[in-house]
Amino acid sequence: MLLKDFWEWSKGSRDQFKLEERLVNAVGILSTCTLFVFILYNLFAVVLPGLALATTITLFVQLFLFYQSRFKRRFKLARIGFTIFSYVFLAVNYYQGSGINGPVLFSFSVILIIILVINKKNHYLYLLIHCALIAALFSYEYTYGVVDVYNSKLERFVDVACICGIMLSLTFLLIKLVLKSFNRERRLANERAAQLAILHQENTRLFSIISHDLRTPLNHIKGYLEMLNCKLLTENDRNMLELQLLELTNGTSDFLANLLSWSKSQLEGAKVQLMNVEVDSLIESVLCTIHPLAAQKNITIKKEFTANQFVADTEMIKMVLRNLLSNAVKYSDIGGDIIIKSKELNGRMILSIKDFGVGIPSEKESSIFTSQVSSSLGTMKEPGVGLGLVLCADFVKLQNGEIWFNSETDQGSTFYLSFPIQLS
């Protein structure tokens, strides 16, 4: 676990570094560890102090470059420095390690992969430099010769086998790192794309809702004023139209309140102030705005409280209850009942609002708390937009609460709220 934490710290977090920057940091720490292994190998396995000294110098250079990329964010310096010193390191090791008969040629392919990974551009140039360096070293060895460090075929065999194993392990780790980073970035990109698609759909629907539900009452008011100006209305017609316009205006006012609250919570982040709330006083304050709506349909609201305290944000829970009770009235039949209950269960307060109205169609149940649901008319043709339940779900979640429902078509619906009883 400590090794994994150190590895993640060495690369840097995704919040601080881009993918290509984390790869530079990762290559830096991998190269440092590999060089340290080479120092021990050259000192104690093949006993080549000259190569050990050259590797030690390269190690300190690599540590400096890693420091520059990880802590100073000088990634260009780290890339150029690693590339240059890699070529110098390969040339020295080739000369000091028996040239074509030694194991250094295995390192060329690994170094090329690393250089291509950390450099986004000029890949063909680095390939050309690689090939030119190898050709130059071959030519130098053919003309002047190199240092022969082997006393027997066994020494050469063991040295080549060990270096080959180290290089293959480093190649495996590097490719696995690149693939893992790429797959993670691709997954995050797909998730962001999916979230943006959902956000686009919600914005499209939201603007459609705003366009429709603001234009409708304004058109009615405009038509009423035009008829009033032309003196085409009788007293009874005017009274009827004024009542209808009042209902439309009240509905539009509720819609705007929900819309502004939801938009503010989405844009600014809702600020929650949790405190102890009394159920009876809370319900009474909300019913003051609900009773006139219920009276129009001769609906009786009953209360059955066995638990009277829970923890919530007072203003948020009021808005949630206003929406739930307004919906209960909206979808109840004339002369029906609404029952509000509270009880304690497993250290939480369960508040339920039950109506005996039209219920929720089964095809809408899965999307009832999302902006994808389309609202239906109430039992007296009351309009709605479906945004209230979205707001309820968001606000209940912010208060460490839960919301769910049971419903049967033509039998009514029951919405449940669950909140902690005590502040944690």
C-alpha positions in Angstrom: 0.0 0.0 0.0 2.9 2.4 0.8 4.5 1.6 -2.5 1.3 2.3 -4.4 0.8 5.6 -2.5 4.4 6.6 -3.3 3.9 5.8 -6.9 0.7 7.9 -7.2 2.4 10.7 -5.3 5.4 10.5 -7.7 3.3 10.8 -10.8 1.1 13.6 -9.3 -2.6 13.8 -9.1 -4.9 14.2 -12.1 -6.1 17.5 -10.6 -2.7 19.0 -10.8 -1.1 17.4 -13.8 -2.2 16.5 -17.3 -1.8 13.0 -18.7 1.4 13.8 -20.6 2.8 15.6 -17.6 2.1 12.6 -15.3 3.8 10.3 -17.9 7.0 12.5 -17.7 6.9 12.2 -13.9 6.3 8.5 -14.0 9.2 8.0 -16.5 11.4 10.0 -14.3 10.8 7.8 -11.2 11.0 4.6 -13.2 14.3 5.7 -14.8 15.7 6.6 -11.4 14.9 3.2 -9.9 16.3 1.4 -13.0 19.5 3.4 -12.8 19.9 2.5 -9.1 19.5 -1.2 -10.0 22.2 -0.8 -12.7 24.6 0.8 -10.2 24.3 -2.1 -7.9 24.6 -4.5 -10.8 27.7 -2.9 -12.2 29.4 -2.7 -8.8 28.6 -6.2 -7.5 27.5 -8.4 -10.4 29.9 -7.6 -13.3 32.3 -5.5 -11.2 32.6 -2.5 -13.7 33.4 0.6 -11.5 33.7 2.8 -14.6 30.2 1.9 -15.7 28.9 2.3 -12.2 30.4 5.8 -12.0 28.8 6.8 -15.3 25.5 5.4 -14.2 25.7 7.2 -10.8 26.3 10.5 -12.6 23.3 9.8 -14.9 21.2 8.9 -11.8 21.9 12.3 -10.2 21.1 14.0 -13.5 17.8 12.1 -13.7 16.9 13.0 -10.1 17.4 16.7 -11.0 15.2 16.3 -14.0 12.5 14.5 -12.0 12.6 17.4 -9.4 12.2 19.9 -12.2 9.2 18.2 -13.7 7.4 17.1 -10.5 7.9 20.1 -8.3 8.9 23.0 -10.7 6.6 21.9 -13.6 9.5 22.4 -16.1 8.4 19.6 -18.3 10.1 20.8 -21.4 13.5 20.8 -19.6 12.8 17.3 -18.2 12.0 16.0 -21.7 15.0 17.5 -23.4 17.3 16.7 -20.6 16.2 13.0 -20.4 16.6 12.6 -24.2 20.1 14.1 -24.3 21.5 12.2 -21.3 19.8 9.0 -22.5 21.9 9.2 -25.7 25.0 10.0 -23.8 24.4 7.2 -21.4 23.8 4.7 -24.2 27.0 5.8 -26.0 29.1 5.4 -22.9 27.6 2.1 -22.0 28.1 0.8 -25.5 31.8 1.7 -25.5 32.4 0.5 -21.9 30.3 -2.7 -22.3 31.8 -4.6 -25.1 29.8 -2.9 -27.9 27.9 -5.2 -30.2 28.8 -8.2 -28.1 27.4 -6.7 -24.9 23.8 -6.1 -23.7 23.5 -2.3 -24.4 21.7 -2.8 -27.8 18.7 -4.1 -25.8 18.5 -0.7 -24.0 18.2 1.2 -27.3 14.7 -0.1 -28.0 13.5 0.7 -24.5 14.9 4.2 -24.5 13.3 4.9 -27.9 9.9 3.9 -26.5 10.4 6.1 -23.5 11.5 9.1 -25.6 8.4 8.7 -27.9 6.1 8.5 -24.8 7.3 11.7 -23.2 7.7 13.7 -26.4 4.4 14.5 -28.2 6.1 15.7 -31.4 9.1 15.0 -33.7 8.8 11.2 -33.3 10.3 10.5 -36.7 13.2 12.8 -35.8 14.0 10.8 -32.7 13.8 7.6 -34.7 16.3 9.1 -37.1 18.6 10.2 -34.3 18.4 6.7 -32.8 19.3 5.0 -36.0 22.1 7.5 -36.7 23.6 7.0 -33.2 23.5 3.2 -33.6 25.2 3.5 -37.0 27.8 5.8 -35.6 28.6 3.4 -32.7 28.8 0.5 -35.1 31.2 2.4 -37.3 33.4 3.5 -34.4 33.6 0.0 -33.0 34.4 -1.4 -36.5 37.2 1.2 -36.9 38.6 1.7 -33.5 37.2 -1.0 -31.3 35.6 -0.9 -27.8 36.4 -2.1 -24.3 36.0 -5.9 -24.0 34.9 -6.6 -20.4 34.2 -10.4 -20.7 36.7 -13.0 -19.6 34.6 -15.9 -20.7 31.4 -16.8 -22.6 29.6 -17.5 -19.4 30.2 -13.9 -18.1 28.8 -12.6 -21.4 25.8 -14.9 -21.3 24.9 -14.0 -17.7 25.4 -10.3 -18.4 23.3 -10.2 -21.5 20.5 -12.4 -19.9 20.3 -10.1 -16.8 20.2 -6.8 -18.7 17.7 -8.3 -21.1 15.5 -9.3 -18.2 15.7 -5.8 -16.6 15.0 -4.1 -19.9 12.0 -6.4 -20.6 10.6 -5.7 -17.1 11.0 -1.9 -17.6 9.3 -2.1 -21.0 6.4 -4.1 -19.5 6.0 -1.6 -16.7 6.1 1.4 -19.1 3.6 0.0 -21.6 1.3 -1.1 -18.8 1.5 2.5 -17.3 0.8 4.1 -20.7 -2.2 1.8 -21.4 -3.6 2.2 -17.9 -3.3 5.9 -18.1 -4.8 6.0 -21.6 -7.8 3.7 -20.6 -8.4 5.8 -17.5 -8.4 9.0 -19.5 -10.7 7.5 -22.1 -13.1 6.3 -19.5 -13.2 9.8 -17.8 -13.6 11.4 -21.2 -16.6 9.0 -22.0 -18.1 9.8 -18.6 -17.7 13.5 -19.2 -19.3 13.2 -22.6 -22.2 11.3 -21.2 -22.7 13.9 -18.5 -22.6 16.7 -21.1 -25.1 14.9 -23.2 -27.5 14.5 -20.2 -26.9 18.2 -19.3 -27.6 19.2 -22.9 -30.9 17.2 -22.8 -31.9 18.7 -19.5 -31.1 22.2 -20.6 -33.1 21.7 -23.8 -36.0 20.4 -21.8 -35.7 23.2 -19.2 -35.7 25.9 -21.9 -38.7 24.2 -23.5 -40.5 24.2 -20.1 -39.7 27.9 -19.5 -40.8 28.9 -23.0 -44.1 27.0 -22.7 -45.1 27.7 -19.1 -44.3 31.4 -19.2 -45.8 32.1 -22.5 -49.1 30.4 -21.8 -50.3 32.6 -18.9 -48.9 35.7 -20.7 -50.9 34.9 -23.8 -54.0 34.4 -21.6 -53.4 37.8 -19.9 -52.9 39.4 -23.2 -56.1 38.0 -24.7 -58.1 39.0 -21.6 -56.7 42.6 -21.8 -57.6 42.8 -25.5 -61.2 41.7 -24.8 -61.4 44.0 -21.9 -60.2 46.9 -24.0 -62.8 46.1 -26.7 -65.5 45.8 -24.0 -66.6 42.4 -25.3 -66.9 40.7 -21.9 -70.0 40.4 -19.7 -69.7 40.5 -15.9 -69.9 36.7 -15.6 -67.4 36.2 -18.4 -65.0 38.6 -16.7 -65.3 36.9 -13.3 -64.7 33.5 -14.8 -61.7 34.6 -16.8 -60.2 36.4 -13.8 -60.5 33.2 -11.7 -58.8 31.2 -14.5 -56.1 33.8 -14.8 -55.5 33.8 -11.1 -55.0 30.0 -11.1 -52.6 30.3 -14.0 -50.7 33.1 -12.3 -50.4 31.1 -9.1 -49.2 28.1 -10.9 -46.6 30.2 -12.8 -45.5 31.8 -9.6 -44.9 28.4 -8.0 -43.1 27.3 -11.1 -40.8 30.3 -11.1 -40.1 29.7 -7.4 -39.1 26.1 -8.1 -37.1 27.1 -11.1 -35.1 29.8 -9.3 -34.4 27.6 -6.3 -33.3 24.6 -8.5 -31.2 26.9 -10.8 -29.5 28.5 -7.8 -28.7 25.1 -6.2 -27.2 24.0 -9.5 -25.2 27.1 -10.3 -24.0 28.2 -6.8 -24.4 25.1 -4.8 -27.1 25.1 -2.2 -26.0 26.1 1.4 -27.6 23.7 3.9 -28.2 24.8 7.5 -29.3 21.7 9.4 -31.2 22.1 12.7 -33.8 20.4 14.8 -37.3 20.9 13.3 -40.7 20.3 14.9 -43.0 18.4 12.6 -46.3 19.9 13.8 -45.2 23.6 13.5 -43.5 22.9 10.2 -46.6 21.3 8.7 -48.8 24.1 9.9 -46.6 26.7 8.3 -46.7 24.9 5.0 -50.5 24.2 5.1 -51.2 27.9 5.2 -50.4 28.1 1.5 -52.0 24.7 0.7 -55.4 25.1 2.4 -56.7 27.6 -0.3 -55.9 25.1 -3.0 -57.4 22.2 -1.1 -60.6 24.3 -0.3 -61.2 24.8 -4.1 -61.6 21.0 -4.4 -63.2 20.4 -1.0 -60.2 18.2 0.1 -59.7 17.3 3.7 -56.1 17.2 5.0 -55.6 14.9 8.0 -52.5 14.7 10.3 -51.3 11.7 12.3 -48.0 12.4 14.1 -46.3 9.9 16.4 -42.8 11.5 16.0 -42.4 15.2 16.2 -38.7 16.1 15.7 -36.1 15.6 13.0 -33.0 17.3 11.5 -33.3 19.3 8.3 -32.9 22.7 6.7 -36.1 24.6 7.5 -36.5 26.5 4.2 -35.5 23.5 2.1 -37.9 21.1 3.8 -40.7 23.7 3.5 -40.2 23.9 -0.3 -40.1 20.1 -0.5 -43.4 19.8 1.5 -45.1 22.5 -0.5 -44.3 20.7 -3.7 -45.4 17.3 -2.4 -48.7 18.6 -0.9 -49.4 20.7 -4.0 -49.1 17.6 -6.1 -51.3 15.6 -3.7 -54.0 18.3 -4.0 -53.5 18.6 -7.7 -54.0 14.8 -8.4 -56.7 14.2 -5.8 -60.4 13.9 -6.7 -62.9 16.5 -5.6 -63.9 15.8 -2.0 -61.0 13.5 -1.4 -58.6 13.1 1.6 -54.9 13.7 2.1 -53.1 12.1 5.1 -49.9 13.3 6.5 -48.1 10.9 9.0 -44.9 10.9 10.9 -43.2 8.0 12.8 -39.8 7.0 14.1 -38.0 4.0 12.6 -34.4 2.9 13.2 -33.3 6.2 14.4 -34.9 8.2 11.6 -38.1 10.1 11.2 -40.4 8.9 8.4 -42.8 11.5 7.1 -45.4 10.3 4.5 -48.0 12.2 2.4 -50.8 10.0 1.0 -53.5 10.9 -1.4 -56.3 8.8 -3.0 -56.2 10.3 -6.4 -55.2 9.2 -9.9 -51.8 7.7 -9.0 -48.7 7.6 -11.1 -48.6 5.6 -14.4 -46.1 2.7 -14.3 -44.2 4.0 -17.3 -43.3 7.2 -15.5 -42.2 5.7 -12.1 -38.6 5.2 -13.1 -38.1 8.8 -14.1 -40.3 10.5 -11.6 -37.4 12.3 -9.8 -35.6 13.3 -13.0 -36.0 16.2 -15.4 -37.0 13.6 -18.1 -40.5 13.1 -16.7 -43.4 15.0 -18.3 -46.1 16.3 -16.0 -49.7 15.5 -16.5 -52.8 17.7 -15.8 -54.5 17.5 -12.5 -58.0 16.3 -11.8 -59.3 19.8 -12.5 -57.0 20.3 -15.5 -54.3 22.0 -13.4 -51.1 22.4 -15.4 -47.6 21.4 -14.2 -44.1 21.0 -15.5 -42.6 18.2 -13.4 -39.7 20.3 -12.0 -41.0 20.2 -8.5 -40.1 16.6 -7.8 -36.6 17.1 -9.3 -36.2 19.9 -6.8 -37.5 17.7 -4.0 -35.1 14.9 -4.8 -32.1 17.3 -4.9 -33.0 19.1 -1.7 -33.7 16.0 0.3 -30.4 14.5 -0.7 -28.6 17.7 0.4 -30.2 17.3 3.9 -28.9 13.7 4.3 -32.5 12.5 3.7 -34.1 10.0 1.4 -37.3 10.2 -0.7 -39.3 7.4 -2.3 -42.9 6.6 -3.2 -45.5 4.0 -3.7 -48.3 4.4 -6.2 -51.2 2.6 -7.9 -53.2 3.9 -10.8 -56.6 5.3 -9.7 -55.8 4.4 -6.1 -53.4 7.2 -5.2 -49.8 7.8 -4.2 -47.8 8.0 -1.1 -44.5 9.9 -0.9 -42.1 9.1 1.9 -39.4 11.3 3.4 -36.7 10.0 5.8 -34.5 12.2 7.9 -32.1 11.8 10.9 -33.7 12.5 14.3 -30.6 14.0 15.9 -27.7 16.1 14.6 -24.6 14.0 14.1 
